[in-house]
Amino acid sequence: MSNILPTVLLQEIACAETKASPCGLVVFGASGDLVRRKLISSVFELYKRDLLNENFYFLGCSRSMFSDQQFRDDAADCIRKCLGDVPPDLLSRFTAKLYYLTGNYDDQSFYKSIASRMTRLEEKHNVSGSRVFYLAVPPMLYETIVKWLDAAGLSCVGRPECEMVRVVIEKPFGRDYQSAAELNQTIQSHFSERQIYRIDHYLGKETVQNILMFRFANAIFEPIWNRNFIDHIQITIAESVGVEHRGGYYDKSGALRDMFQNHMLGMLSLVAMEPPVSFEADHVRDEKVKLLRCIRPLTEQSADTDFVRGQYAAGVIDGASVPGYRQEPNVDAGSTTETFVAARLFVDNWRWQDVPFYLRTGKRLSKKDTEIAITFKKVPHSMFISAGLPELPPNTLVMQIQPREGISLQFQAKRPGSKVCMGTLKLQFSYADVFGGEPPEAYERLLLDCMLGDQTLFTRQDDVEVSWRLIAPILQAWENQTTNLYEYRAGSVSFPQADRLIESDGRKWRKLSET
Ligand SMILES: NC(=O)c1ccc[n+]([C@@H]2O[C@H](COP(=O)([O-])OP(=O)(O)OC[C@H]3O[C@@H](n4cnc5c(N)ncnc54)[C@H](OP(=O)(O)O)[C@@H]3O)[C@@H](O)[C@H]2O)c1
C-alpha cells in the first residue's frame, strides 16, 4: 500500500532573494545551443521576477553575423519557445538590453572591440564595476578567451575591485586530472580563484540545494545520518534520451566524464559531508572537498570489482524504436564509449565506514529519474513474526531531483482491520504542489549567484582536481580496454552485470521513479 499525505507550508522562516546589483553580462558563444535553449530564457526569468537590476546589459559575442536587432529578435523567439507566451511589453523591455558583437575568439582586436563596447554600454545602462564573462563555447576555446580577456585588461586581476569581475566556465572542465589541472593553472594566471565560477548545473537544482537545508536546518536527521542507522545510499541519474545532437562531443567523453566526475560526485559530497561552519561559500566547499578526499581510493582493479560500464543498443522507448549508440550521428561505428556507469564507493571516515554508496547513471534507460535514496537499517528484530512478517522493509528517504522535485519518506504503519494489518506509507513533499509550478531553472539560480558574487554552488579548483584524480584509475583501465563493456537495450531498466554489482551485496537497485 502506498499513500500520499499532503504537505503544507506552515511558516516561511527565511526567504532572502537578493536582487542582483548593476551588471554587464558578456556571453561568448551567444549563437550556440546552450544560450538559445537555456541561458537567454533564464536571464529573462530573472528579469521577470525582478531579480535582475534595471541597470543591466547582455552582450552576446560569437563569430556568426548578427546585428543587435537580429539578435534581439532571435532571443525573443528562443524565450517564447522555452517559456510559452510572455507579456510582449516585458519581453521588448528586456530585449532592448541585449546587444551583439561579431568576431573571432582568437583575434586580439575582437577583445579591444568588446572592451570599448562595454565602456559605452556601461555608460548607457549606468553599470559600474560588475562584469560577468560567460564562456558558453566548446572547451578548447576556454584558454584562448581568458588569455585575450586578460590581455585586453578585462580580467582586472590584481586590482581591488576585481572580485566584481567574474568568469563563468562551462562543463566539461578538463577530460582528466592532468588537463583539468593545466586548465586551472591557465585560468588562474589570468583571473583569481575568487573570480572563477566553474558551473555544475546540477548544483543549481532546488532539491540538490535542499540537501543542505534538510540535513542542517533540522535537528532530527543529523543524529541518524551515519553508519549506525544507514544501510546504504543510492544515487541515480537515469535519462531516457540518447546523445541527441551531442554525439561528437559525447563520443570523446562518455558517462564517467560527462556525469559521474562532476554531477554524481557533487551530489555524493553534499549528502555525505560533515556540517560546514556556516553557509558561506568556502565553508561549504571545504567540507565537500574533505568528503571527496575520504572516498576510498580506486585502483585499475576497481574497474572490475566496483564499476560496471555499458553502452546502449537499439531498442524501444515510449513505444518508439530508437537507434543504438553506435548508430547515432557523429558517433564512431566501433565506439567503445560508455553510456552507462554503475559504481560502488566507500567513504573512509568515522561517519560512513563500510556504508556502500551505489551510483548509477545511464542514457536511453526506460525513464528519466534523478534521485538520492537513503536506505536505513532494518529493525533489528521483528515482533510480527507470528503474523507472517519475519522481515520488515527498511525506511527509505528519497530526494527526488528529476522529473518532479521533492522529498519522500517511507515507513510502516498499521492498516485498519485485523490486529496486524500493516502497510508501507509514504510522506511526500513535492515542490510543485507546495510552492506551485515548477522550481526555477538551475541556470537562473546560478546566474543570479554569480552576479551576486556567491560561489557556494560553483566548483572550486581543488574539488575538480580531487574528483578527476579519484576516477583516474578507472579512466585508465577503460582506455586500456582491460574491462568489459556490456550492451544494454535502449529502454531497459538495467542489465544483469549492473544488477550483480549491488545484488552481490544482498541489495537491489531501486526501481526507476519509485517515489
Ligand atoms: N548545450 C547544452 O545543453 C550544454 C549543457 C551543459 C554544458 N554545456 C557546455 O556549454 C558550452 C556551450 O555549449 P553549446 O551546446 O552551446 O555549444 P555549441 O552550440 O556547440 O557552441 C557554442 C558556440 O560556440 C561557437 N563554436 C562552436 N564550435 C566552434 C569551433 N570549433 N570554433 C570556434 N567556435 C565554435 C559557435 O558560435 P559561432 O560559430 O557563432 O562563434 C557556437 O554557436 C560547452 O562547453 C558545453 O559543453 C552545454
The ligand as a Tripos MOL2 file, in Angstrom:
@<TRIPOS>MOLECULE
LIG
   48    52     1     0     0
SMALL
NO_CHARGES

@<TRIPOS>ATOM
      1 N1         24.0650   22.7240  -24.7500 N.am      1 LIG1
      2 C1         23.8770   22.2620  -23.5410 C.2       1 LIG1
      3 O1         22.7710   21.8670  -23.1620 O.2       1 LIG1
      4 C2         25.0260   22.2180  -22.5710 C.ar      1 LIG1
      5 C3         24.8230   21.6160  -21.3270 C.ar      1 LIG1
      6 C4         25.8680   21.6150  -20.4140 C.ar      1 LIG1
      7 C5         27.0820   22.1920  -20.7420 C.ar      1 LIG1
      8 N2         27.2600   22.7570  -21.9730 N.ar      1 LIG1
      9 C6         28.5630   23.3600  -22.2900 C.3       1 LIG1
     10 O2         28.3750   24.7110  -22.6520 O.3       1 LIG1
     11 C7         29.2860   25.0860  -23.6830 C.3       1 LIG1
     12 C8         28.4890   25.5790  -24.8880 C.3       1 LIG1
     13 O3         27.6470   24.5410  -25.3090 O.3       1 LIG1
     14 P1         26.7620   24.6340  -26.6410 P.3       1 LIG1
     15 O4         25.9970   23.3810  -26.7050 O.co2     1 LIG1
     16 O5         26.0410   25.9280  -26.7010 O.co2     1 LIG1
     17 O6         27.9110   24.6090  -27.7250 O.3       1 LIG1
     18 P2         27.8190   24.8710  -29.2830 P.3       1 LIG1
     19 O7         26.4270   25.2450  -29.6890 O.co2     1 LIG1
     20 O8         28.4670   23.7340  -29.9750 O.co2     1 LIG1
     21 O9         28.8200   26.0910  -29.4370 O.3       1 LIG1
     22 C9         28.5440   27.4010  -28.9480 C.3       1 LIG1
     23 C10        29.0660   28.4030  -29.9480 C.3       1 LIG1
     24 O10        30.4770   28.3220  -29.9910 O.3       1 LIG1
     25 C11        30.9190   28.5660  -31.3160 C.3       1 LIG1
     26 N3         31.7070   27.4110  -31.7800 N.ar      1 LIG1
     27 C12        31.3080   26.1400  -31.8720 C.ar      1 LIG1
     28 N4         32.3030   25.3690  -32.3380 N.ar      1 LIG1
     29 C13        33.3360   26.1790  -32.5510 C.ar      1 LIG1
     30 C14        34.6450   25.9680  -33.0180 C.ar      1 LIG1
     31 N5         35.0780   24.7670  -33.3670 N.pl3     1 LIG1
     32 N6         35.4800   27.0150  -33.0980 N.ar      1 LIG1
     33 C15        35.0630   28.2350  -32.7390 C.ar      1 LIG1
     34 N7         33.7980   28.4900  -32.2850 N.ar      1 LIG1
     35 C16        32.9690   27.4810  -32.1790 C.ar      1 LIG1
     36 C17        29.7010   28.7040  -32.1890 C.3       1 LIG1
     37 O11        29.4300   30.0810  -32.3430 O.3       1 LIG1
     38 P3         29.9940   30.9240  -33.5630 P.3       1 LIG1
     39 O12        30.3160   29.9830  -34.6990 O.co2     1 LIG1
     40 O13        28.9120   31.8740  -33.8910 O.co2     1 LIG1
     41 O14        31.2100   31.5750  -32.9970 O.co2     1 LIG1
     42 C18        28.5930   28.1180  -31.3690 C.3       1 LIG1
     43 O15        27.3660   28.7180  -31.6340 O.3       1 LIG1
     44 C19        30.1250   23.8430  -23.9830 C.3       1 LIG1
     45 O16        31.2930   23.8870  -23.2280 O.3       1 LIG1
     46 C20        29.2410   22.6980  -23.4770 C.3       1 LIG1
     47 O17        29.9900   21.5780  -23.0850 O.3       1 LIG1
     48 C21        26.2540   22.7880  -22.8900 C.ar      1 LIG1
@<TRIPOS>BOND
     1     1     2 1
     2     2     3 2
     3     2     4 1
     4     4     5 ar
     5     4    48 ar
     6     5     6 ar
     7     6     7 ar
     8     7     8 ar
     9     8     9 1
    10     8    48 ar
    11     9    10 1
    12     9    46 1
    13    10    11 1
    14    11    12 1
    15    11    44 1
    16    12    13 1
    17    13    14 1
    18    14    15 2
    19    14    16 1
    20    14    17 1
    21    17    18 1
    22    18    19 2
    23    18    20 1
    24    18    21 1
    25    21    22 1
    26    22    23 1
    27    23    24 1
    28    23    42 1
    29    24    25 1
    30    25    26 1
    31    25    36 1
    32    26    27 ar
    33    26    35 ar
    34    27    28 ar
    35    28    29 ar
    36    29    30 ar
    37    29    35 ar
    38    30    31 1
    39    30    32 ar
    40    32    33 ar
    41    33    34 ar
    42    34    35 ar
    43    36    37 1
    44    36    42 1
    45    37    38 1
    46    38    39 2
    47    38    40 1
    48    38    41 1
    49    42    43 1
    50    44    45 1
    51    44    46 1
    52    46    47 1
@<TRIPOS>SUBSTRUCTURE
     1 LIG1         1 GROUP 0 **** ****
